[in-house]
């Protein structure tokens, strides 16, 4: 057998305390999405509709094209009370056109 290689030694000038994982800055926790199921806006009904909205009733996935129309009014019909949950377009601060469920009509 040949001679053993020299043992690895760290240089005296290397500071290992800065290389520890626990000293690393931890990323901020991600903000949870504020998504809810759309409920009928009739206070006496509150039935579930097959759409997702945020806390301002803005459609999470913009499915306004699936709304039914009566004249110029677009709406999602409630399966419980058969009322109309009216869908209206609006402009965001970034100039995007999105849709919001604004009111209930009989």
Buried (B, 14 or more C-beta within 10 A) or exposed (E): EEEEEEEEEEEEEEEEEEEEEEEEEEEEEEEEEEEEEBBBBBEEBEBEBEBBBBEEBBBBEBBBEEBEEEEEEBBBBBEBBEBBBBBEEEEEEEEEEBBBBEEBEE
